[in-house]
Amino acid sequence: MELNGKHALITGGGHGIGGASAEALAASGAKLTLTGRNMEKLEAMAAKLPGAQARRLDVTDEEAVKRVFTESAASLGAIDILINNSGIAETAPYLRTSSDMMRRLMEVNLIGAHVCTQQALPAMVDAGWGRVVNISSLAGISGQPYIAAYSASKHAMIGLTRTLALEMVKKGITVNAVCPAYVETGMVEAGVANIQKITGMSEADARGELAKKNPQGRIIAASEVAVTVAWLCLPGSESITGQSIAMAGGGWM
């Protein structure tokens, strides 16, 4: 129970990587605030975990972020750990990538993380201890076709991670990014459906196309990402900061 007494807030915490991270952090004793837009999923996840609460939050609503972070801290204590997991993805050839698409993805994937981090950081600075883990993507390290807006937003998240890590480096706060390839989440389900729609492939063949992008020939489990997220918050990871950790089965060398 190495995180006993620590309060972790996870955006997009009701399912996928966020839900798996909640389970991993709870197993180490953390108190949890799970936020997101789907209260049914949030409440179902919170009900499984001791000391967890669910709060509705759209990270693009700055006033809501301020309110939820304040209420969460009043309920469970100052936020010690922030997992910026909320994210969206859209695909299009670059010449059909509209400015509106670019803004939508930047608003959630980058600015949402920025606003949440600014709310959590002052208490971490006061305490002299804190952990920020940003869920980026392999697309934040390497460019990929047809996801210009998504890749740009995740590259930007890594830039934010590195800059903030340097600013916080002597304050007991680490800031890191985890960059998985395709993970068993709703995003992959949507990707598989899109491949089927465009190509007429079976679901198995469409999933196989995504798995081929991983040299291990598989789609990553959300629990694997969660283990890495939790490790970055546990004692022994103090010197790991400003990193962009690729989880891609060797897909980025």
Secondary structure as the mmCIF struct_conf table of DSSP 4:
data_model
#
loop_
_struct_conf.conf_type_id
_struct_conf.id
_struct_conf.beg_label_comp_id
_struct_conf.beg_label_asym_id
_struct_conf.beg_label_seq_id
_struct_conf.end_label_comp_id
_struct_conf.end_label_asym_id
_struct_conf.end_label_seq_id
TURN_TY1_P TURN_TY1_P1 GLU A 2 GLY A 5
STRN STRN1 HIS A 7 THR A 11
TURN_TY1_P TURN_TY1_P2 GLY A 12 GLY A 14
BEND BEND1 HIS A 15 HIS A 15
HELX_RH_AL_P HELX_RH_AL_P1 GLY A 16 ALA A 27
TURN_TY1_P TURN_TY1_P3 SER A 28 GLY A 29
STRN STRN2 LYS A 31 GLY A 36
BEND BEND2 ARG A 37 ARG A 37
HELX_RH_AL_P HELX_RH_AL_P2 MET A 39 LYS A 48
BEND BEND3 LEU A 49 LEU A 49
TURN_TY1_P TURN_TY1_P4 PRO A 50 GLY A 51
STRN STRN3 ALA A 52 ARG A 56
TURN_TY1_P TURN_TY1_P5 VAL A 59 THR A 60
HELX_RH_AL_P HELX_RH_AL_P3 GLU A 62 LEU A 76
BEND BEND4 ALA A 78 ALA A 78
STRN STRN4 ILE A 81 ASN A 84
STRN STRN5 ALA A 92 ALA A 92
HELX_RH_3T_P HELX_RH_3T_P1 TYR A 94 ARG A 96
HELX_RH_AL_P HELX_RH_AL_P4 SER A 99 LEU A 105
HELX_RH_PI_P HELX_RH_PI_P1 MET A 106 ILE A 111
HELX_RH_AL_P HELX_RH_AL_P5 GLY A 112 ALA A 127
TURN_TY1_P TURN_TY1_P6 GLY A 128 GLY A 128
STRN STRN6 GLY A 130 ILE A 135
HELX_RH_3T_P HELX_RH_3T_P2 LEU A 138 GLY A 140
TURN_TY1_P TURN_TY1_P7 ILE A 141 ILE A 141
BEND BEND5 SER A 142 SER A 142
TURN_TY1_P TURN_TY1_P8 PRO A 145 TYR A 146
STRN STRN7 ILE A 147 ILE A 147
HELX_RH_AL_P HELX_RH_AL_P6 ALA A 148 MET A 168
TURN_TY1_P TURN_TY1_P9 VAL A 169 GLY A 172
STRN STRN8 ILE A 173 PRO A 180
BEND BEND6 ALA A 181 TYR A 182
STRN STRN9 VAL A 183 VAL A 183
BEND BEND7 GLU A 184 THR A 185
HELX_RH_AL_P HELX_RH_AL_P7 GLY A 186 THR A 199
HELX_RH_AL_P HELX_RH_AL_P8 GLU A 203 ALA A 211
TURN_TY1_P TURN_TY1_P10 LYS A 212 LYS A 213
BEND BEND8 ASN A 214 ASN A 214
TURN_TY1_P TURN_TY1_P11 PRO A 215 GLN A 216
BEND BEND9 GLY A 217 ARG A 218
HELX_LH_PP_P HELX_LH_PP_P1 ILE A 219 ILE A 219
STRN STRN10 ILE A 220 ILE A 220
HELX_LH_PP_P HELX_LH_PP_P2 ALA A 221 ALA A 221
HELX_RH_AL_P HELX_RH_AL_P9 ALA A 222 TRP A 231
TURN_TY1_P TURN_TY1_P12 LEU A 232 CYS A 233
BEND BEND10 LEU A 234 LEU A 234
TURN_TY1_P TURN_TY1_P13 PRO A 235 GLY A 236
TURN_TY1_P TURN_TY1_P14 GLU A 238 SER A 239
BEND BEND11 GLY A 242 GLY A 242
STRN STRN11 SER A 244 MET A 247
BEND BEND12 ALA A 248 ALA A 248
TURN_TY1_P TURN_TY1_P15 GLY A 249 GLY A 250
#
